[in-house]
């Protein structure tokens, strides 16, 4: 919850200051942001594979 607030307000306040005030580490924040990006990439990859498989099945192509 604190990380989300920091990310939401990072254009308005310095990240270091928000981390200090909210008693969270910057490394923890950056790690959470990295995990969120990795999760998003994995989700997008699964969607791409599903769409590709559906296209192959619909067109009869694939081998």
Buried (B, 14 or more C-beta within 10 A) or exposed (E): EBBEEBBEEEEEEEBEEBBEEEEBEEEEBEEBBEEEEEEEEEEEEEEEEEEEEEEEEEEEEEE
